Amino acid sequence: MPVLASSPAPRAPSATEISKALDVLYYVELYLREPTSVPDARAVLAQVLDEEDGVAMSLGNILRSAARLIEEHALLPWPVEIRDIIARLRATAPEVTDCHDLHWDIHRLGGLPFDSINPSGSST
């Protein structure tokens, strides 16, 4: 569960806070580009791709919430642009959250053999 999930009234995150969160995802990307062992990478990926609180579920929830917010506050009758934006947000949300099942793939990696001595894959 996210750390902020228990706060009573969430406030809008600042641009700095959002930037820091995106920086963390960028650091994960950089880390996975470097030679590392699969067990070490698996531990990071297990958190990032968590089936309940991972990036996919969070992004899907953000998209749904954004669609609902726009829907609730847009003046009627909705222009075509508003309808299109709401429809795209709603259509994209399940596509993103469907990626949550990647956590099973990451868990399955734990039982598979990997070269832990030479993580770069090149022979020495």
Beta strands, then each sheet from edge to edge (+ up, - down):
end
